[in-house]
Structure formats: structure tokens, C-alpha cells
Amino acid sequence: MTVISDSPTDYDRVRDLVTARRISDLADHLLGLSENRRAEVARRLPELRKELREAADHRAARRWMLESDDEGEGDETEWEEGDPEFGDGIGGYGEALRVAGAGTLSGAAAAVAWLTRREFTGPRSGTEEVLRVLTARPAAWQADAAARLAGRIRTADDRNAPLALALLRACGATPPEHDPLVSAWLRGRPSADDPLIGPLLPRIFEAEGVGRVLREERLEPRPTRWLALIGRLRVAGRVSRADLIDGCLRRFLRGGDAAGLRFFVRLHRMLDPTPQEVATRTRDYLRLLPTAPGTVAELALAQLRLGGPHESADVAEAIGALTFRPEAKLALAGLRWLEEELPPATETAAALAAAFGHPSYEVQGRAARLALRHAITLAPAGQILAEAVPLLPAALGSRVAAVFGGEVVEPEKAEAFTPPSLTPFVPEPFPEPTVRLGWSVYEWTEGERWLAAFVAQATGDREELRRTLVAEFGGAYPDLFRYTRWLDPGKWIAGLARELIAPGSDPGLPEPEPVDPWVGTSFQVRVMVVPDADEEVPQETEGPEKPQEPGEPGQPEEEAEEEQAPEPAFAQLPEHVREEIFEQLLGIGVSEERVAAMRDGLPVPEPGPGEPRAFRIGFTYSGPRPLFHRPAPPDPAAEFRRRNRLPQPGQVSPPDFFLLHRFSELYLALREGTLPPVLLATPTALTGHLDPDVLVDRLAACAAAAVEPLSADLLQALLRLPRGAHPGAAARAAALGSRAAATAAGWMTGGGLPDPEAGLRWAYLEGATDYFYDEREPGYRVWELRLKPVLRTAPTGHDLLDELLREPPRWSRHEHGQAMGWWPAILPSHREVVAVNYLPDLGRHLGVHAACVRGMIDADGPAGDATAIVLAHFVAARSTEAVSLLVRMAARGGLPAETVGRQLALLMCRTHVKPRPVVAVLAEAARQGAHAEVWRMLTSLLPVLLPAPGERPSVVHVEAMTLAADAAAWAGARGPIPEVTALAAGPGRSRFTRACARLRDQLGHS
């Protein structure tokens, strides 16, 4: 007889625990299995992994389909932390599968290969249960697995590192010599009782990548974690002071950049070797002087100076190495040491000769003075100095040659640089309209050309236009009508094309779902009998109750309702509340006949014998709206925008809102058959401007066709007129007699749109509060800087124009600025307003592009702080377009140079903008012809670019002052600057002092 058993196998039990993610129970179960039973589970683990992998892929695909947005645009999905599928690539089962493999796979190599599968690990992967299972294996097996795990570490933050380090600690095996293992160990939080300190701490001086991991370690205000731990270990005698010093020196001698050696420099400073310790390592410190990074060379020099006395040969070697270095600070230190020690003549002369060729004038001057001061001592080696004389500037070389001989090289007379003249700005004419533009139609110039040609041809040969559009746009935006809003010009252009190709193909948007006004409300109802209708009953006081009678709410007596036309009682309340009232009325003895009459709005019979004649109804209500408040009627304008796929005000930037209305009215006019014969607003110049006489001609064409132009098209045309009044064109327009022509005539007579008050305010976030710099200086820490747009103007009488001139928000949203390239042409006579609208997107990824700024530059109108900060941003961001933008606006005229300089100064003071790249951009702009404007910028920038009192001039200060002297000379600037005059009179003849003197002489003495 065959017996069939239904009892679960070990694999079934493991599978159930894995799928339930009961990791602790799974580990307990595995630890109780025999070797043979573990092998049977291990054999089927790949099958389980495949099953769970397929299930995870299926869920991920389903989730993606469900979370695509309702407009057909897939959104980027972010897993929630609470989702079990968060963290690994196999649906959240990775940790359980790792435990299963660790507890069943027999070979260390197979177990490690399983544990390090990429799909099993993620940011939430733990090690506790995996480690518990692994440490139950034999010691040799653990050591083998630990070494293999460590060998798979590739980076300091490798996902396999936590388990490898934990297993090494648990099994006590010697860690393999693997540099990434050391870096990964250093990533952790150090502990004095870590068993890995003994084998791994000495390796930090040899392992590659350690310096990058430890580069943020600090000594001040107190040692950070690794420096502090090493200090405690040294005090406890667990690490040798000599070994640490030797380790630092070995690391320095291995080479590397300053950032990679920063930790070891700080560790050496913390160890602070004694003169005796330095003396035994003199040769190592000397070897660092010629080529080590500056910070390391400075450290070596400091140790050598403190550790003396030294043999003259060592001193000469050190000084020669220092004077050969390009850093002026180290070379000068070498010269000071030379003067103190003065090695033999030959070695001294060789060091001075090397300093003669140094790029720093200060080093050359110091070396020349030393040679002259010790001329008698150096006479035996005078030939060495004579041969180096040609390396000196002519003024210094002639003095040295007079003593030691040698040939003085006269400097080549550099041809005076004359910056080129700026090419005068001449607006180019706007190209001819055409619909044959393909995908380039989404640039503003091409879009305007397309719109003009589309309107003209749609009222002419429509069949020919249809054939052209089928070829150009037949397949564009197949899901166009699924979008509830068309937020960019591309969709509107595609919509116009498709409507003309197939009239009536737009099904429109469905009616919105009805809104339940009682969502989010709660009621408590209490019906109470009034003992005597004539007796005054005290007012209920429990909660915000509202006593009501069975008639219209607000009538305290039942009889009051009977005087009015019958209607269903409590019709303004939710149905479930009405039913609750009726149930309680029946409960206090009101007859079913009377209750039914109240429910149906019929005349209510008189109360019967014993039936309550009067009652009160109390409500306790909470909700988002007043209890009996009638909802406001829907806003017709908001409903119009919804039906026509337009955003609501504030959902997009004001210029985008205006532009989208232009497209929308064209689309409606096409569908309704009311297109005008010509668009008014098509520019006549590439700046976006429109010739007034051309506008009048177009108004005349519309008047002749007895068609009023479209309203947004007319407003756009008026905004594109050149600044100022146009009386001749205004008189012609007034004679046309149409309403649009009269509006245009009044606009041109009055000089157009007055300049709004436009600009910005610097703001910052401190703690959780916003402040303005002009109201309160920040405290010790500013969390975030912000530019608050400022835009104010009087109402114009045109709602759409008032919305265009609305002050933009300080924040950019996802939908703001989808057509930024169009904005300068929307307001070509008011560039500052355009700049104000650019502020929320300034500095954002995919924010304001150089093409947008070029359009703003080519526009007209006053330029203030907003225009200046836009230009300053491109300069400060080291944009490749920064120079061309500055030169372009200098040629255009109207560059607010002093304001740009002031905004650049604020960027340097309030942000992390470095001055040297800014100086480089300004220098190139000056050399390309914008020298006068650059000089004006520098007049605002110099206070930031000059060294502070007591500060030693740096390379940046020299470059800035050299640029200022050049720009002032090219611009013919005059008028002394006291700060420059004072700096020019300072001690010494450094490059900085000479540049100050040159600028002082150019500007004239006070």
C-alpha cells in the first residue's frame, strides 16, 4: 500500500517564511536543519528567486500603468518608505533570500555569490540575521567567506561592505590586503573596541582612496571622529607615535593631491613631532620640499626650521628646492632661510639664480636684494649670478649686472592693445510668414511666422493650406485631445493644424463631476419635545447647536412654515441627516402621516390627540463651509478657461498666461468661423517690435472685411509698438472708424504702456522665517537666498493686460515658463518687466537660457536691477555665453553697468560666487569692446575686489586691479579713488602695488 503524505517539506516551509518576510523565524528554522536538509533547500533556491523576480516585475509594470497621469504623460514614480517593495530589486524579498542562501548553500564561494547579487541588496538591507546564520558555519568556512566578501568591495560605500566588515569582526579572520576594504571600514563610525583597528589602521597610510574618505576630518574646534580616536589610541599606548609619524611621511612621499593628503597633514599637526623626532627624519622632510603639494611642503619646511641645526648641505638643498617652487610663499620662505643660514657661496648663488627666474616679481626682487647685500660673500660664485641676470626684469637685472656682470635683457615693447569698437545695433527685419517650417515652428520667431501665414491662408485657399498641414503636422500629438490643458505653444499649433485638417475633430472636455457640498462634514441631530408651545424654552447650550423647526431652517415655530408655500422639510441638508430627523420625530410621537408630509413637501396635518404640538431640533455641525451658506455661483471666466484648455491665473507665469490666451482665441475663432483676414500682432522686426503704420494697414484690412480683430491679438500688437507716441499713425487709425482702430489710436496718442515699477528685493530664509536684506541683516546662518520679484502698475482697463502685468511669484513651479523664449517679444518695449518674470527661474536646472537673455537684450525700455541680476547671474555662473551677452548689450545700448556691478558684488558677498572667474569674464568682455561698460561695473565692484585691511593681496586682487587699470585706460576714465591711491602708496613694489599705481596715475591724483 502506498501512503501519500501532505506534510510540507523544508523547502515549502522556507518558501512560506521568505514570502511572509519573517526573517527572524527563517533564520531560526535554517539553524535547526541538518546538512542534507539544507542542501535540498539550496537546490531549489534559484527556482524561488525566479518566481519572486517575475512577480516583482509584474507588480512594477502594473504599478507603472496605474500611476501614469490622466493626460497620458507618465509621471516619475517614487516608492514610499512603507512599501515592502522599497529597497531592493526583487519586491522586498531580497533580505529573506539572502538569509536563505547564507543558511543553506554549502560552499563559501557559492554563498558569497548569492549574497552579493545586486537585486538582493538596497538601502534598507540589513546584516543581523544574515550574520547570525553565517556565524553558525565552521570557522574556516567563515574566514573564507569573509575574505571573498571583502574582495568584492569596489568602493568606500559598496553595498557589500557592511556584511563583509561584520563577518570579519565576528570570525576574527585576518582581513585581506584590499584597498577598498580599508576605505569602506573608514566610512563607518569608529570605535576603540573595534577588532579591526589592529589590522586595518596601519593600512590607511598605504591604501589608495583613503584620503578622499577622510578629507572632511577636522582638528578645530576639536578633533573629529577619526582624528579623535587615533589620539585616544595613542594615549592608551595601542598605536605607536613613531609609527604614526612614519606613516604620515610614507603617505606624503607616495604623492597625491592636496585634498587626498589633507587628513594626513592634520594628523601630523596633531602629533606635533619634537625636534628630536624631526632630526631623525630630516632626509624624508627634505625629499618633500621640491614637489609635494603646497600644504605638505609648508609642513615639511616648518618641521625642518624647528628641528635644526642642520648641516649646510641639507640647508642648501632645502633652500634650492624652495626657490625652485612656483608658490611665492614658499620661495620667499626659502629666501628668508637662506639669509639666516647663508650656506657656502656656490649653493647660495645657485638658489638665488633659481629665484631670479621665479614668476613672482616679489620673489625676484627679494633675491636680487639678497645678492647685492651679500655681494662680497657671493663674489666667488658671481659667474652663476651673472648667467642668471637675463631672467630678471630690466630694472632689477641692471642693478645686479652692475655688481656681478651679465647681460640685461631689455623687455620687448608690447604693442599697445586697443580694444575694438562695438558694432552698432541695427534691428533685423522679421522674416516672411510661412507654414512650411516643420518642427522649428516652436521657436518664437518661427511660431509667429507660422501663425501669420496660417491666418492669412485660412481665410484664402484653405484646401491648399490643408494639404500643406497634412504633410507637416499630420502625425503630431496623437493624444492631443486627451490633455486637459495645453500649456505650451506646440500643442496649440498642433490643435490649429488638426482643426483645419479635420474640422470638428476636437471632442471637447467632459463636464466636471458634480461636487458634493457636504463632503467632509459631520452632523449630530437631537429632536426635543416642547412641553407647551406658549412656554419659553431655554436655549440649548451643548455645542454649536442650531435649533430648527420642521419647516425652512431658521423658523422657530412649526406654524411659521405653514404660512409659506409647502416644500420638503430640511431640503438644504444631506439626505441622511433629513432621514435621521424624521426617525427621531417618529420616536417622540409625531405621526407617520405628518412626517411623510414633511418629507414630501405636502401640507402638514394638525397634530392628533396626544401628539406633540411643538418640538425643537438641535444640530451639532462641523464642516468646511457654513451650515446654510449657499455656494457661490461658478466663475464664468474660470469655467471658460477650463472648457478651452487654458490654465487658471497663477498656474503659469503671467507672460505664458497671456500667450496661451492668444492661441486660445485663434483656436476658438477657427472653430467658429470668425478668423480675421490678417493677424495684427506679427512683428516687423526681430526684436519683436511692430511698425505703427503696418499696424494701421492691418487694422484697415480688418475694417474692409467688416471683421473686428481678436482682442488678445490687438493687445499684443499694441504692446509691440515702439516706445513713445505715434501721432501720424494714430490719426490714420482714428479715421478707420472701427472699435479696434479707435483703441489703437488712443494707445498711440497716449504714448503706450507706462513703465511699471519693476525690480527685485533680496530675501533670505533664517530658521523658518523669511526676511528681506533691506529690512534686517541676517544672523549667523542663512539657509536659503531668494530673489523676490517686484512689479507694480496701475490698472490698464484690460483684464488680460492687467494679468500680464501681475507680480510673478518668487517660486518657480513645474509649469512656469514653458515658453520663455517668447517673453521678450511679448513685451519688446519693457525689458525690465521681462527680466522680473525671469527671476523665479533664474539659476534653476533648465531655467533661463542664453537665447532668452539675448531676446531681452535686444528689446527696449529701461533696464534696472532685474535686468542686471539676470546678466550678473550668467557672469557669476561662468556661462560660456556671459561675455557675448555683456558685449551684445553694450552694443545695444542701455546696459546698466553700475547696477550689474552692484549685483555681482552682492552675489559675491551673499553667495558662494568666487571673484576670479568673474574677473576673467569681465576682462574678456573689455577686450572685445565693452571696456567702458566694464569700467563702470568695476566702480561698483572694487570695494569687494580690493583686499580687506590687513589682508595680504592675492592673485585675484592682482588680476582685478590689473583689469581695472586696463579698463580705465581704454575707457579714458578720470577721477581719483581714495582707496586705490592709498594702496598704491603701500610698501614694496609687488605686482598688486604696481597695478594700483598704474590705476591711480590713470585716474589722476586727488
MIMI-617823 format. One line per field, with one value per residue (C-alpha): residue number from 1; x, y, z. Coordinates in steps of 0.2 Angstrom, whole numbers, m for minus. Layout:
REM MIMI-617823
pos = (NUM/...)
xx = (X/...)
yy = (Y/...)
zz = (Z/...)
This chain:
REM MIMI-617823
pos = (1/2/3/4/5/6/7/8/9/10/11/12/13/14/15/16/17/18/19/20/21/22/23/24/25/26/27/28/29/30/31/32/33/34/35/36/37/38/39/40/41/42/43/44/45/46/47/48/49/50/51/52/53/54/55/56/57/58/59/60/61/62/63/64/65/66/67/68/69/70/71/72/73/74/75/76/77/78/79/80/81/82/83/84/85/86/87/88/89/90/91/92/93/94/95/96/97/98/99/100/101/102/103/104/105/106/107/108/109/110/111/112/113/114/115/116/117/118/119/120/121/122/123/124/125/126/127/128/129/130/131/132/133/134/135/136/137/138/139/140/141/142/143/144/145/146/147/148/149/150/151/152/153/154/155/156/157/158/159/160/161/162/163/164/165/166/167/168/169/170/171/172/173/174/175/176/177/178/179/180/181/182/183/184/185/186/187/188/189/190/191/192/193/194/195/196/197/198/199/200/201/202/203/204/205/206/207/208/209/210/211/212/213/214/215/216/217/218/219/220/221/222/223/224/225/226/227/228/229/230/231/232/233/234/235/236/237/238/239/240/241/242/243/244/245/246/247/248/249/250/251/252/253/254/255/256/257/258/259/260/261/262/263/264/265/266/267/268/269/270/271/272/273/274/275/276/277/278/279/280/281/282/283/284/285/286/287/288/289/290/291/292/293/294/295/296/297/298/299/300/301/302/303/304/305/306/307/308/309/310/311/312/313/314/315/316/317/318/319/320/321/322/323/324/325/326/327/328/329/330/331/332/333/334/335/336/337/338/339/340/341/342/343/344/345/346/347/348/349/350/351/352/353/354/355/356/357/358/359/360/361/362/363/364/365/366/367/368/369/370/371/372/373/374/375/376/377/378/379/380/381/382/383/384/385/386/387/388/389/390/391/392/393/394/395/396/397/398/399/400/401/402/403/404/405/406/407/408/409/410/411/412/413/414/415/416/417/418/419/420/421/422/423/424/425/426/427/428/429/430/431/432/433/434/435/436/437/438/439/440/441/442/443/444/445/446/447/448/449/450/451/452/453/454/455/456/457/458/459/460/461/462/463/464/465/466/467/468/469/470/471/472/473/474/475/476/477/478/479/480/481/482/483/484/485/486/487/488/489/490/491/492/493/494/495/496/497/498/499/500/501/502/503/504/505/506/507/508/509/510/511/512/513/514/515/516/517/518/519/520/521/522/523/524/525/526/527/528/529/530/531/532/533/534/535/536/537/538/539/540/541/542/543/544/545/546/547/548/549/550/551/552/553/554/555/556/557/558/559/560/561/562/563/564/565/566/567/568/569/570/571/572/573/574/575/576/577/578/579/580/581/582/583/584/585/586/587/588/589/590/591/592/593/594/595/596/597/598/599/600/601/602/603/604/605/606/607/608/609/610/611/612/613/614/615/616/617/618/619/620/621/622/623/624/625/626/627/628/629/630/631/632/633/634/635/636/637/638/639/640/641/642/643/644/645/646/647/648/649/650/651/652/653/654/655/656/657/658/659/660/661/662/663/664/665/666/667/668/669/670/671/672/673/674/675/676/677/678/679/680/681/682/683/684/685/686/687/688/689/690/691/692/693/694/695/696/697/698/699/700/701/702/703/704/705/706/707/708/709/710/711/712/713/714/715/716/717/718/719/720/721/722/723/724/725/726/727/728/729/730/731/732/733/734/735/736/737/738/739/740/741/742/743/744/745/746/747/748/749/750/751/752/753/754/755/756/757/758/759/760/761/762/763/764/765/766/767/768/769/770/771/772/773/774/775/776/777/778/779/780/781/782/783/784/785/786/787/788/789/790/791/792/793/794/795/796/797/798/799/800/801/802/803/804/805/806/807/808/809/810/811/812/813/814/815/816/817/818/819/820/821/822/823/824/825/826/827/828/829/830/831/832/833/834/835/836/837/838/839/840/841/842/843/844/845/846/847/848/849/850/851/852/853/854/855/856/857/858/859/860/861/862/863/864/865/866/867/868/869/870/871/872/873/874/875/876/877/878/879/880/881/882/883/884/885/886/887/888/889/890/891/892/893/894/895/896/897/898/899/900/901/902/903/904/905/906/907/908/909/910/911/912/913/914/915/916/917/918/919/920/921/922/923/924/925/926/927/928/929/930/931/932/933/934/935/936/937/938/939/940/941/942/943/944/945/946/947/948/949/950/951/952/953/954/955/956/957/958/959/960/961/962/963/964/965/966/967/968/969/970/971/972/973/974/975/976/977/978/979/980/981/982/983/984/985/986/987/988/989/990/991/992/993/994/995/996/997/998/999/1000/1001/1002/1003/1004/1005/1006)
xx = (0/7/5/4/9/3/15/25/43/58/58/39/42/57/47/32/44/53/36/30/46/48/67/70/59/68/85/79/72/88/99/89/91/104/117/106/90/99/106/89/83/98/95/78/83/86/68/61/72/65/47/49/58/44/31/40/42/23/19/31/23/6/10/18/2/m9/1/3/m6/m23/m16/m6/10/19/25/41/35/44/42/35/46/32/30/38/44/55/73/79/76/65/50/56/61/80/84/75/83/100/96/90/106/118/110/109/122/137/152/158/161/143/136/146/140/122/124/131/118/113/95/95/103/97/97/87/96/102/115/109/100/112/127/118/116/134/142/135/146/163/177/187/171/168/185/185/168/174/189/178/166/179/187/171/171/174/171/170/151/150/133/143/154/143/141/160/166/153/159/177/174/163/175/192/200/214/207/214/225/212/212/193/190/200/190/174/180/184/166/159/158/175/175/190/185/183/194/198/208/224/225/217/223/241/235/227/244/246/228/223/207/209/212/196/186/194/196/182/191/195/206/196/186/190/196/183/179/194/207/200/200/218/223/214/223/240/237/232/248/238/247/265/268/283/273/260/273/282/265/261/279/276/260/267/281/269/262/245/235/232/214/219/233/223/219/237/243/231/236/254/249/240/255/267/284/298/314/322/309/311/330/330/318/327/330/312/306/319/313/295/301/303/287/274/258/260/252/263/279/274/273/290/298/290/297/314/315/311/322/339/353/356/371/375/372/355/351/357/347/331/333/337/321/310/316/313/294/281/272/278/275/287/300/300/302/317/325/322/330/345/348/348/359/369/376/393/394/391/375/368/372/363/347/347/349/334/324/329/318/303/286/283/291/292/302/314/316/320/333/341/342/350/363/368/368/380/390/406/402/395/409/417/401/397/398/382/373/379/372/355/354/344/330/327/316/327/326/332/344/354/357/363/373/382/390/391/391/379/368/352/338/328/309/301/290/272/261/248/231/217/200/189/174/157/146/131/115/103/87/84/68/56/56/41/27/26/18/32/43/42/47/56/39/41/54/45/51/45/29/24/28/18/3/3/4/m10/m22/m19/m21/m35/m46/m40/m35/m40/m38/m20/m17/m25/m13/2/m3/m6/12/19/8/m2/5/9/2/m9/m15/m18/m36/m33/m24/m35/m24/m12/2/14/13/17/0/m10/m1/m4/m23/m25/m17/m28/m44/m41/m36/m52/m64/m74/m62/m59/m72/m70/m68/m81/m92/m84/m90/m103/m96/m105/m106/m107/m90/m80/m95/m102/m119/m127/m146/m157/m176/m184/m202/m208/m219/m230/m229/m233/m219/m202/m189/m172/m159/m148/m130/m122/m111/m114/m132/m144/m162/m173/m191/m198/m200/m187/m172/m172/m191/m193/m211/m220/m234/m221/m219/m237/m239/m227/m228/m226/m209/m199/m193/m174/m171/m155/m147/m140/m152/m145/m147/m165/m169/m161/m173/m188/m184/m182/m198/m207/m198/m205/m223/m225/m237/m231/m244/m236/m218/m222/m230/m214/m203/m213/m216/m235/m247/m243/m259/m264/m257/m268/m273/m258/m246/m233/m238/m221/m203/m186/m172/m154/m139/m121/m112/m94/m88/m78/m92/m106/m121/m134/m122/m127/m112/m106/m111/m97/m85/m89/m71/m64/m76/m72/m53/m57/m68/m54/m39/m32/m24/m31/m21/m6/m4/8/19/10/18/14/m4/m5/2/m9/m24/m18/m18/m34/m44/m37/m42/m60/m61/m56/m69/m82/m78/m73/m55/m49/m41/m24/m16/m12/2/15/31/40/57/67/67/48/43/29/29/14/10/10/m2/m14/m13/m19/m32/m38/m39/m50/m61/m63/m68/m80/m72/m66/m49/m46/m45/m28/m21/m25/m17/m1/0/m1/12/24/23/40/40/33/18/15/3/3/m1/m14/m23/m24/m31/m44/m51/m54/m70/m68/m68/m51/m44/m51/m42/m26/m27/m29/m14/m3/m8/m5/12/8/10/18/34/28/38/49/64/68/72/85/77/83/77/84/77/59/56/58/67/72/90/84/74/85/103/105/111/124/116/106/98/92/94/79/75/58/51/44/31/18/7/m10/m24/m25/m43/m39/m41/m29/m16/m18/m15/1/7/4/18/25/28/45/44/45/33/34/23/30/40/36/38/52/59/43/43/54/44/28/35/48/47/48/63/64/46/53/68/57/47/63/68/59/68/85/98/86/90/83/79/83/93/105/93/80/93/98/80/78/94/88/72/69/65/74/85/86/90/81/90/106/104/100/116/126/119/127/143/144/139/154/142/150/138/142/155/144/129/138/146/129/120/134/132/113/114/106/117/115/134/135/119/127/142/132/123/139/146/130/132/150/145/129/133/147/152/171/178/192/180/170/186/190/173/174/192/187/172/183/195/180/175/164/179/169/154/167/175/158/155/171/167/154/164/181/176/173/188/201/210/202/213/227/224/239/235/232/232/214/217/231/221/206/217/226/209/204/219/217/199/201/215/205/189/199/192/197/193/204/198/205/206/216/228/231/235/247/257/259/276/286/284/273/263/247/255/261/244/236/249/245/226/230/240/227/213/223/229/217)
yy = (0/17/31/49/62/80/87/102/100/110/120/123/130/141/147/152/161/170/176/182/191/183/184/180/165/160/161/150/137/136/135/119/110/96/97/86/96/112/105/101/119/126/116/125/142/148/142/153/168/167/165/181/190/188/193/209/213/210/222/235/235/236/250/260/258/263/278/286/303/306/316/302/308/296/303/298/286/286/271/275/270/260/250/232/233/248/245/231/224/209/215/217/199/202/201/185/177/182/173/158/157/160/146/133/135/123/131/148/154/149/158/174/174/173/186/199/198/216/213/207/222/240/255/246/229/223/211/205/189/185/187/176/162/164/163/146/139/132/144/140/142/159/165/160/169/184/186/183/196/208/205/210/228/240/257/265/264/247/238/223/232/231/212/209/220/212/195/199/206/191/177/186/182/192/205/203/217/226/245/247/237/250/264/255/252/271/275/268/276/272/263/260/242/238/222/228/243/232/225/240/256/254/251/269/275/264/261/271/281/284/302/305/297/306/323/331/327/342/347/363/367/350/334/325/306/298/310/310/290/290/302/291/275/284/290/272/265/255/263/270/288/284/273/286/299/287/283/301/303/287/294/311/303/292/308/314/330/342/336/317/322/334/321/316/334/337/320/326/343/334/323/338/329/335/342/325/316/328/326/308/310/325/317/312/330/337/325/333/351/350/343/339/349/366/361/347/357/370/357/349/367/371/354/357/375/369/354/362/365/356/353/366/354/350/368/372/358/364/382/377/366/380/394/382/380/391/396/414/410/395/403/419/407/399/416/421/404/407/425/417/402/409/392/392/404/391/384/401/408/393/396/415/411/399/413/426/416/415/421/432/449/450/434/441/457/449/438/452/462/447/446/464/464/449/453/451/434/428/435/418/412/428/419/409/425/434/420/421/440/439/430/447/461/475/486/473/465/481/483/465/466/481/471/453/456/448/453/463/459/474/469/469/484/476/484/494/485/495/486/485/497/489/486/497/488/488/478/465/464/450/436/432/422/403/387/376/376/358/356/373/381/380/394/411/418/403/402/420/417/401/410/424/413/401/415/423/407/400/415/411/395/383/367/371/375/359/349/358/355/336/334/345/341/325/314/327/325/309/311/330/330/319/334/344/359/365/373/376/384/367/359/375/375/356/360/373/362/347/358/365/347/339/352/347/333/340/332/345/341/332/340/340/328/336/342/336/351/340/331/332/337/329/331/326/328/329/331/338/340/357/354/369/379/395/392/399/385/389/389/374/376/360/363/374/368/377/374/372/368/356/370/381/382/397/397/393/388/375/387/398/385/383/401/398/388/369/362/347/350/352/352/360/346/330/316/305/320/323/304/305/320/311/295/305/314/297/292/307/303/313/303/294/305/321/315/309/326/335/323/326/344/342/352/345/340/346/336/322/319/316/320/333/350/358/352/359/351/354/352/350/353/354/356/366/378/387/376/385/395/394/390/404/403/396/409/411/416/401/389/397/393/375/372/379/370/386/387/397/413/409/392/398/413/429/430/412/416/430/420/405/417/422/405/400/415/410/392/397/409/395/383/396/403/421/422/439/441/446/445/462/457/449/459/468/467/453/462/459/477/481/496/508/511/492/490/503/494/478/487/494/476/470/485/482/464/471/459/465/459/447/455/447/449/468/470/460/472/487/480/478/496/506/516/534/542/540/554/551/533/537/550/536/524/535/538/520/520/503/499/491/506/518/508/508/527/531/520/528/545/542/535/517/507/517/509/499/499/484/476/464/463/451/440/425/411/411/397/395/414/424/441/455/461/479/477/466/460/441/432/419/407/409/394/400/415/421/435/442/450/467/473/486/496/505/495/497/493/477/462/451/465/468/449/450/464/454/452/435/423/421/402/394/379/365/373/390/397/384/397/408/412/421/433/447/448/449/465/471/489/484/473/475/468/453/451/452/437/428/429/414/403/410/398/383/367/370/388/404/401/412/414/421/434/438/442/453/462/466/473/491/500/504/491/490/478/464/465/467/452/441/447/445/428/422/430/423/406/406/403/402/415/428/438/438/444/458/464/462/473/486/487/488/502/503/491/496/493/500/490/474/478/480/464/455/462/456/439/438/444/434/418/406/415/417/433/426/419/435/445/433/436/455/455/446/457/473/466/463/481/483/491/507/497/485/500/506/489/489/506/496/480/487/488/469/465/475/466/470/480/469/456/451/454/438/433/438/455/457/452/463/478/475/473/490/499/492/496/513/517/510/520/536/536/550/554/548/534/536/518/515/530/523/506/512/521/505/497/487/485/470/467/472/489/492/489/501/514/512/514/529/538/535/542/557/562/570)
zz = (0/m5/8/1/14/13/26/20/15/22/5/7/25/19/4/16/28/13/5/23/25/43/43/61/60/44/52/67/55/45/60/65/48/46/32/20/23/20/3/m3/1/m8/m23/m26/m21/m39/m43/m28/m34/m52/m45/m34/m48/m60/m48/m44/m62/m65/m50/m56/m73/m66/m54/m68/m79/m64/m60/m77/m76/m84/m98/m105/m98/m87/m70/m62/m48/m31/m19/m2/13/20/4/6/m12/m7/m5/m17/m35/m31/m22/m5/m3/m5/13/16/1/7/24/15/4/19/29/15/2/6/m2/4/m15/m19/m3/m7/m25/m19/m5/m17/m30/m35/m34/m16/m8/m7/5/18/18/35/41/58/53/38/50/63/50/43/60/64/50/54/57/42/31/39/36/18/15/24/13/m3/3/7/m10/m19/m11/m25/m17/0/0/m8/m4/1/14/29/29/25/39/51/47/48/66/71/64/69/52/46/33/15/9/m2/m3/m5/11/21/13/17/35/37/31/47/64/73/90/101/104/85/82/65/72/74/56/46/55/49/31/30/26/10/4/m11/m9/10/8/m1/13/27/19/29/46/56/71/75/85/91/83/73/75/67/72/90/90/84/98/111/105/105/123/128/120/107/92/92/90/79/68/65/61/49/42/38/30/19/13/9/m1/m11/m18/m21/m22/m8/m5/m4/9/19/33/35/36/50/59/58/65/79/83/83/82/93/87/91/81/66/67/64/49/41/24/22/26/13/0/2/m2/m21/m27/m13/m13/m5/11/13/8/21/34/30/30/47/54/46/53/71/71/67/67/51/40/27/13/19/21/4/m3/6/0/m18/m18/m11/m23/m37/m32/m41/m25/m20/m2/m1/m12/0/15/7/4/22/27/15/23/41/37/22/15/5/m9/m23/m15/m11/m28/m36/m25/m29/m48/m47/m38/m52/m64/m52/m60/m44/m45/m26/m26/m40/m30/m14/m22/m31/m15/m6/m20/m19/1/1/m14/m6/1/m16/m26/m29/m37/m46/m63/m58/m54/m70/m81/m72/m74/m91/m80/m71/m76/m84/m68/m57/m69/m72/m54/m52/m68/m61/m47/m55/m73/m85/m100/m96/m107/m112/m112/m129/m131/m131/m144/m135/m136/m142/m139/m154/m157/m154/m169/m168/m165/m180/m179/m192/m201/m197/m210/m221/m214/m220/m213/m221/m206/m198/m180/m179/m178/m159/m158/m156/m172/m182/m172/m176/m194/m194/m185/m198/m213/m205/m203/m220/m229/m219/m225/m243/m251/m237/m247/m251/m233/m228/m240/m233/m215/m218/m224/m210/m195/m199/m185/m172/m154/m157/m139/m141/m136/m120/m112/m101/m103/m117/m108/m122/m140/m148/m143/m148/m165/m167/m162/m175/m188/m184/m183/m200/m207/m199/m193/m178/m173/m155/m144/m131/m112/m102/m90/m72/m60/m48/m32/m16/m5/11/9/25/36/51/60/77/77/93/92/108/113/118/133/130/113/123/136/133/132/137/123/121/126/122/107/92/90/79/84/69/66/53/40/32/43/54/58/77/76/66/62/53/39/37/32/17/1/6/2/8/25/28/9/11/22/16/14/28/40/35/37/55/59/53/63/79/75/74/90/100/94/79/67/52/42/47/45/27/23/29/19/3/5/7/19/36/45/63/77/83/102/112/98/102/95/95/96/93/83/88/76/81/65/59/41/28/24/34/38/27/16/m2/m13/m24/m42/m53/m60/m79/m83/m74/m82/m99/m96/m91/m106/m118/m110/m103/m86/m71/m66/m55/m63/m76/m77/m82/m100/m103/m97/m110/m124/m121/m122/m139/m145/m137/m146/m163/m160/m155/m170/m182/m174/m175/m192/m186/m191/m196/m213/m205/m188/m181/m169/m181/m178/m192/m183/m175/m158/m158/m162/m174/m186/m181/m200/m203/m189/m196/m213/m205/m195/m212/m219/m205/m206/m225/m222/m208/m195/m178/m174/m160/m143/m137/m154/m153/m136/m142/m157/m145/m134/m149/m154/m152/m136/m137/m146/m164/m169/m188/m187/m173/m184/m198/m186/m179/m197/m200/m188/m181/m162/m163/m173/m160/m146/m156/m160/m141/m137/m150/m145/m126/m129/m125/m109/m95/m87/m72/m56/m58/m49/m35/m17/m9/4/14/25/43/53/46/43/28/29/17/17/16/32/43/41/43/58/59/47/31/25/8/m3/m13/m26/m23/m39/m38/m52/m49/m61/m61/m69/m88/m90/m99/m89/m99/m99/m80/m78/m89/m78/m62/m50/m53/m38/m30/m33/m50/m52/m64/m77/m76/m91/m104/m117/m110/m127/m132/m117/m124/m140/m129/m121/m133/m126/m107/m105/m86/m85/m94/m83/m67/m74/m77/m58/m52/m64/m63/m58/m59/m70/m87/m82/m91/m106/m115/m130/m119/m112/m130/m134/m118/m123/m140/m133/m127/m112/m95/m88/m69/m55/m63/m79/m70/m59/m75/m83/m67/m64/m81/m77/m59/m66/m78/m93/m109/m116/m102/m112/m128/m118/m110/m126/m135/m123/m123/m142/m140/m128/m111/m101/m83/m79/m62/m57/m64/m54/m38/m41/m44/m28/m19/m27/m20/m3/0/m10/m15/m31/m32/m39/m50/m64/m63/m66/m81/m89/m87/m94/m109/m112/m110/m123/m135/m134/m119/m109/m105/m98/m88/m80/m74/m67/m58/m50/m40/m39/m32/m14/m15/m26/m15/m1/17/29/35/21/10/m8/m18/m36/m38/m31/m43/m58/m53/m51/m67/m76/m68/m73/m91/m92/m85/m98/m113/m107/m103/m86/m74/m56/m41/m30/m12/m8/m24/m20/m3/m9/m22/m9/1/5/m8/m27/m29/m44/m34/m29/m47/m53/m40/m45/m63/m60/m48/m62/m75/m64/m58/m41/m29)
